[in-house]
């Protein structure tokens, strides 16, 4: 096996290159757009053929190189089936196995930091993304984050691996490169030492972290596999054909896909009224403001068969609303991936300011 651990210095993101010495096939895990030339040079130097790029989740701190590498080398992009962008080539979930030559990568879903988090287990090591870091874990206050789910993911999917399994995280800010499952179970500051689930949830609730610096750029771009937003309407993703049905009974659609079929939807924005009328992000034309707390009650008399598009700032509250409506019998419910942040990043039209 050929193995390299690479780090992008600005965001401290780790990218991993693994390849078969026999077939010369290679995979890059969590590649960063600014590092494409570095990857290309390394592939050439080692005489490797890139066949996959694996994403551990939709990142909020950097833009993926997956789409660019696909265009350049013909590699296929891999994301989690639930909450992974439709632009990817392969959607995976727990139990799936991907092969790179003789190397076998087992997928384990690890939601909690985001809905789309996965870890990749390969022989004696696991690539954990942001679900489990050395001495810590990813935050849970955006992108459908859920501290309870993250605790369950780590304790049930990662801490159940053999204790000598090497842990390769998505980031490290102190120069550390690798840990083990046993070390993290014993001494991880957030998840180790036998910490109880309720204590972890309370800890994560009170972190009070700064708003991610690159989220407004990174999330919308990563929902397009790192590619530039299309400006030709004919290139827009088909919202009806390409949206993915999620476990909660609703579908997710990209901003481009929603815009291409906007007249199809009854649009419900579940932000608070002051957010809905604010000029910062604006609102989608023809949208109705129904705050999340009352969405089920307010839409109780709506026809269950009409397509409903749910919108909020980042896609988190609208996902909760979409799941609630699906549970009430609405059978054609869509969540806008990335919310109004992604909508603005795609330069799609908005209305701003107070309602007349």
C-alpha positions as CSV (number, residue, x, y, z in Angstrom):
1,X,0.0,0.0,0.0
2,X,1.1,3.6,-0.7
3,X,0.0,6.1,1.9
4,X,0.5,9.8,2.3
5,X,-0.9,12.3,4.8
6,X,-1.1,15.8,3.4
7,X,-2.2,19.0,5.1
8,X,-3.6,22.2,3.7
9,X,-2.1,24.9,5.9
10,X,-4.8,27.6,5.9
11,X,-7.7,25.4,7.2
12,X,-5.4,22.6,8.6
13,X,-7.4,20.1,6.6
14,X,-5.9,16.6,6.3
15,X,-6.1,14.9,2.9
16,X,-5.1,11.3,2.6
17,X,-3.7,9.5,-0.5
18,X,-4.0,5.7,-0.5
19,X,-3.1,3.6,-3.5
20,X,-2.5,0.0,-4.5
21,X,1.1,-0.9,-5.4
22,X,-0.3,-3.6,-7.7
23,X,-2.9,-1.8,-9.8
24,X,-1.5,1.8,-9.2
25,X,-5.1,2.9,-8.5
26,X,-5.5,5.6,-5.9
27,X,-8.0,7.5,-3.8
28,X,-7.9,10.9,-2.2
29,X,-9.9,11.4,1.0
30,X,-11.1,15.0,1.6
31,X,-9.1,16.8,-1.1
32,X,-9.0,20.6,-1.0
33,X,-9.4,22.8,-4.1
34,X,-6.3,24.9,-3.5
35,X,-4.1,21.8,-3.5
36,X,-5.1,20.3,-6.9
37,X,-1.7,21.0,-8.5
38,X,0.0,19.4,-5.5
39,X,-2.1,16.2,-5.9
40,X,-1.5,16.1,-9.6
41,X,2.2,16.3,-9.1
42,X,2.2,13.6,-6.5
43,X,0.1,11.3,-8.6
44,X,2.5,11.7,-11.5
45,X,5.5,11.3,-9.3
46,X,4.2,8.0,-7.9
47,X,2.8,6.8,-11.2
48,X,-0.8,6.5,-9.9
49,X,-4.2,6.7,-11.5
50,X,-6.8,8.5,-9.4
51,X,-10.1,6.5,-9.4
52,X,-12.0,7.9,-6.4
53,X,-12.3,11.0,-4.2
54,X,-14.0,10.2,-0.8
55,X,-15.7,13.0,1.2
56,X,-16.2,12.5,4.9
57,X,-19.0,15.1,4.8
58,X,-20.1,18.4,3.2
59,X,-17.3,20.7,4.6
60,X,-17.9,24.2,5.9
61,X,-14.3,25.2,6.2
62,X,-12.9,24.5,2.7
63,X,-14.0,23.8,-0.8
64,X,-13.6,20.2,-2.0
65,X,-11.4,19.4,-5.1
66,X,-13.6,16.4,-5.9
67,X,-15.4,18.0,-8.9
68,X,-12.2,19.5,-10.3
69,X,-10.3,16.2,-9.9
70,X,-13.1,14.3,-11.6
71,X,-12.9,16.7,-14.6
72,X,-9.1,16.4,-14.8
73,X,-8.6,12.7,-14.0
74,X,-11.9,11.0,-14.5
75,X,-12.1,10.0,-10.8
76,X,-15.5,9.3,-9.2
77,X,-16.7,11.3,-6.2
78,X,-18.1,9.5,-3.2
79,X,-20.4,10.9,-0.5
80,X,-22.9,9.6,2.0
81,X,-26.3,8.7,0.5
82,X,-28.2,10.7,3.1
83,X,-27.5,14.4,2.9
84,X,-24.7,14.0,0.3
85,X,-24.8,16.4,-2.8
86,X,-26.6,15.0,-5.9
87,X,-23.6,16.0,-8.0
88,X,-21.6,13.1,-6.6
89,X,-21.1,9.9,-8.6
90,X,-21.5,7.4,-5.8
91,X,-23.7,7.6,-2.7
92,X,-22.8,5.2,0.1
93,X,-23.9,4.3,3.6
94,X,-23.0,2.0,6.5
95,X,-21.9,-1.4,5.3
96,X,-20.9,-0.4,1.8
97,X,-17.4,-1.4,0.7
98,X,-15.3,0.4,-1.9
99,X,-12.3,-1.2,-3.5
100,X,-9.1,0.5,-4.7
101,X,-7.1,-2.4,-6.1
102,X,-6.7,-4.8,-3.2
103,X,-7.6,-2.1,-0.6
104,X,-11.1,-2.3,0.8
105,X,-12.8,0.7,2.5
106,X,-15.7,0.0,4.7
107,X,-18.2,2.8,5.1
108,X,-19.6,3.7,8.5
109,X,-22.2,6.5,8.8
110,X,-21.3,9.0,11.6
111,X,-23.9,11.8,11.6
112,X,-23.9,14.4,14.2
113,X,-21.4,17.0,13.1
114,X,-23.4,17.0,9.8
115,X,-26.1,14.7,8.6
116,X,-23.8,13.5,5.8
117,X,-20.8,12.4,7.9
118,X,-19.1,9.1,7.2
119,X,-15.9,7.3,8.3
120,X,-13.9,5.0,6.1
121,X,-12.3,2.0,7.7
122,X,-9.4,0.4,5.9
123,X,-7.4,-2.5,7.5
124,X,-5.7,-1.1,10.6
125,X,-7.0,2.5,10.3
126,X,-10.1,4.7,10.1
127,X,-10.5,8.1,8.5
128,X,-12.9,9.9,10.7
129,X,-13.4,13.3,9.1
130,X,-14.7,15.8,11.7
131,X,-16.8,13.3,13.7
132,X,-13.8,12.3,15.8
133,X,-10.7,14.5,16.0
134,X,-7.5,13.9,18.1
135,X,-8.6,14.9,21.5
136,X,-11.9,16.4,20.3
137,X,-14.7,16.3,17.8
138,X,-16.5,18.5,15.2
139,X,-19.0,21.1,16.3
140,X,-22.7,20.4,16.2
141,X,-24.3,23.8,15.9
142,X,-24.9,24.0,12.1
143,X,-25.6,21.9,9.0
144,X,-28.1,19.7,10.8
145,X,-25.7,19.1,13.7
146,X,-26.9,17.1,16.6
147,X,-24.7,16.4,19.6
148,X,-26.7,13.3,20.7
149,X,-26.4,11.7,17.3
150,X,-22.7,12.5,17.2
151,X,-22.2,10.8,20.6
152,X,-24.0,7.8,19.3
153,X,-22.0,7.7,16.1
154,X,-18.7,7.9,17.8
155,X,-19.4,5.4,20.6
156,X,-21.3,2.9,18.4
157,X,-19.4,3.2,15.1
158,X,-15.9,4.3,16.0
159,X,-15.2,3.3,19.6
160,X,-16.3,-0.2,18.8
161,X,-13.3,-0.7,16.4
162,X,-10.3,-2.5,17.9
163,X,-8.4,-0.2,20.3
164,X,-5.2,-0.3,18.2
165,X,-7.0,1.0,15.1
166,X,-5.2,4.1,13.9
167,X,-7.4,7.3,13.9
168,X,-6.7,9.7,11.0
169,X,-8.8,12.8,11.5
170,X,-10.1,15.5,9.1
171,X,-8.1,18.3,10.9
172,X,-5.6,19.0,13.6
173,X,-4.5,22.4,14.7
174,X,-1.6,21.4,16.9
175,X,0.5,19.4,14.5
176,X,-0.7,16.0,15.6
177,X,-1.1,13.4,12.8
178,X,-2.5,10.2,14.2
179,X,-4.1,8.7,17.3
180,X,-5.7,5.4,18.1
181,X,-9.2,4.3,19.1
182,X,-7.9,3.3,22.5
183,X,-6.3,6.6,23.1
184,X,-9.5,8.5,22.2
185,X,-11.7,6.3,24.3
186,X,-9.5,7.0,27.3
187,X,-8.5,10.6,27.0
188,X,-10.6,12.5,24.3
189,X,-11.5,15.8,26.0
190,X,-15.1,15.7,24.8
191,X,-15.9,12.0,24.2
192,X,-13.4,10.0,26.2
193,X,-13.0,8.8,29.8
194,X,-16.5,7.3,30.0
195,X,-18.4,10.6,29.5
196,X,-22.1,10.1,29.5
197,X,-24.3,11.1,26.6
198,X,-26.2,13.8,28.5
199,X,-23.0,15.4,29.7
200,X,-21.7,15.5,26.2
201,X,-24.8,17.1,24.8
202,X,-24.7,19.8,27.5
203,X,-21.0,20.4,26.8
204,X,-21.6,20.9,23.1
205,X,-24.6,23.1,23.7
206,X,-22.4,25.5,25.7
207,X,-19.3,25.8,23.5
208,X,-20.4,29.2,22.0
209,X,-18.1,28.9,19.0
210,X,-17.5,31.6,16.4
211,X,-19.4,31.4,13.1
212,X,-17.3,29.4,10.6
213,X,-15.2,31.8,8.6
214,X,-15.6,30.0,5.2
215,X,-19.1,28.5,5.6
216,X,-20.8,31.0,3.2
217,X,-18.3,30.1,0.5
218,X,-17.6,26.4,1.3
219,X,-21.1,24.8,1.8
220,X,-22.7,26.1,-1.4
221,X,-19.6,25.1,-3.4
222,X,-19.4,21.7,-1.8
223,X,-23.0,21.0,-2.6
224,X,-21.8,21.3,-6.2
225,X,-18.8,19.1,-5.6
226,X,-16.6,22.2,-5.5
227,X,-17.5,23.4,-9.0
228,X,-18.5,26.9,-10.0
229,X,-22.2,27.7,-10.0
230,X,-23.7,27.4,-13.5
231,X,-25.1,30.6,-15.0
232,X,-26.9,28.9,-17.9
233,X,-30.4,27.8,-16.8
234,X,-30.1,24.9,-19.1
235,X,-27.3,23.5,-16.9
236,X,-29.4,23.6,-13.7
237,X,-30.0,20.3,-11.9
238,X,-33.5,18.9,-12.5
239,X,-35.2,19.3,-9.1
240,X,-37.8,16.7,-9.8
241,X,-35.6,14.0,-11.3
242,X,-32.4,14.5,-9.2
243,X,-33.6,15.2,-5.7
244,X,-32.9,12.5,-3.2
245,X,-35.4,10.9,-0.9
246,X,-34.0,10.9,2.7
247,X,-34.8,8.7,5.6
248,X,-37.1,11.4,7.1
249,X,-39.5,11.0,4.2
250,X,-38.6,14.2,2.4
251,X,-36.2,15.2,-0.4
252,X,-33.4,17.6,-0.8
253,X,-32.8,19.8,-3.8
254,X,-30.0,22.2,-4.7
255,X,-30.6,25.9,-5.2
256,X,-30.1,25.5,-9.0
257,X,-32.5,22.7,-9.1
258,X,-35.2,24.6,-7.1
259,X,-34.8,27.7,-9.3
260,X,-35.2,25.7,-12.5
261,X,-38.6,24.5,-11.2
262,X,-39.6,27.3,-8.9
263,X,-43.1,27.6,-10.3
264,X,-43.7,24.0,-9.3
265,X,-43.4,24.6,-5.6
266,X,-45.4,26.2,-2.8
267,X,-42.5,27.8,-1.0
268,X,-42.4,28.0,2.8
269,X,-39.7,30.0,4.6
270,X,-39.4,28.8,8.2
271,X,-37.2,31.6,9.6
272,X,-38.4,34.1,12.1
273,X,-40.2,37.1,10.6
274,X,-37.3,39.5,11.2
275,X,-35.0,37.1,9.4
276,X,-37.5,36.7,6.5
277,X,-37.7,40.5,6.0
278,X,-34.0,41.2,6.6
279,X,-31.9,42.5,3.7
280,X,-28.8,40.4,4.5
281,X,-29.9,37.2,2.7
282,X,-33.3,38.1,1.4
283,X,-36.0,35.6,0.5
284,X,-37.1,33.5,-2.4
285,X,-39.8,35.1,-4.5
286,X,-43.4,33.9,-3.8
287,X,-42.3,32.4,-0.4
288,X,-44.6,32.4,2.6
289,X,-43.2,33.0,6.0
290,X,-44.3,30.3,8.5
291,X,-41.8,30.0,11.5
292,X,-40.7,26.5,12.3
293,X,-42.4,26.3,15.6
294,X,-45.9,26.6,14.0
295,X,-45.3,25.0,10.6
296,X,-47.2,21.8,11.1
297,X,-50.2,23.6,12.6
298,X,-50.2,26.4,10.0
299,X,-50.0,24.0,7.0
300,X,-52.5,21.5,8.4
301,X,-55.1,22.3,5.7
302,X,-52.7,22.4,2.7
303,X,-53.2,19.8,0.0
304,X,-50.9,16.8,0.8
305,X,-50.0,16.1,-2.8
306,X,-48.7,19.6,-3.9
307,X,-44.9,20.0,-3.9
308,X,-43.7,22.1,-1.0
309,X,-40.2,23.7,-0.8
310,X,-38.9,24.4,2.7
311,X,-36.3,27.2,3.1
312,X,-34.3,28.7,6.0
313,X,-30.9,30.3,6.5
314,X,-28.7,27.3,6.2
315,X,-31.0,24.3,5.6
316,X,-31.1,23.0,9.2
317,X,-34.5,24.4,10.3
318,X,-36.0,23.7,7.0
319,X,-34.9,20.1,7.2
320,X,-36.7,19.7,10.5
321,X,-39.8,21.3,9.0
322,X,-39.6,19.0,6.0
323,X,-39.4,15.9,8.2
324,X,-42.4,17.2,10.3
325,X,-44.5,17.7,7.2
326,X,-43.6,14.3,5.8
327,X,-44.7,12.8,9.1
328,X,-48.0,14.7,8.7
329,X,-48.7,13.0,5.3
330,X,-47.2,15.5,2.8
331,X,-45.9,13.3,0.1
332,X,-43.8,15.7,-2.0
333,X,-41.7,17.7,0.4
334,X,-38.3,19.3,-0.5
335,X,-35.7,20.9,1.6
336,X,-33.5,23.6,0.1
337,X,-29.9,22.4,0.6
338,X,-27.8,25.1,2.1
339,X,-30.7,27.4,2.6
340,X,-30.5,31.1,1.7
341,X,-26.8,31.1,2.2
342,X,-26.4,28.7,-0.7
343,X,-29.1,30.5,-2.7
344,X,-27.1,33.7,-2.5
345,X,-23.8,32.0,-3.3
346,X,-25.4,30.7,-6.5
347,X,-26.4,34.3,-7.3
348,X,-30.0,33.5,-7.7
349,X,-32.7,36.2,-7.5
350,X,-33.9,37.3,-4.1
351,X,-36.4,39.8,-2.6
352,X,-35.1,42.0,0.2
353,X,-36.5,44.2,2.9
354,X,-39.9,44.6,4.6
355,X,-43.0,43.3,2.9
356,X,-45.1,46.0,1.4
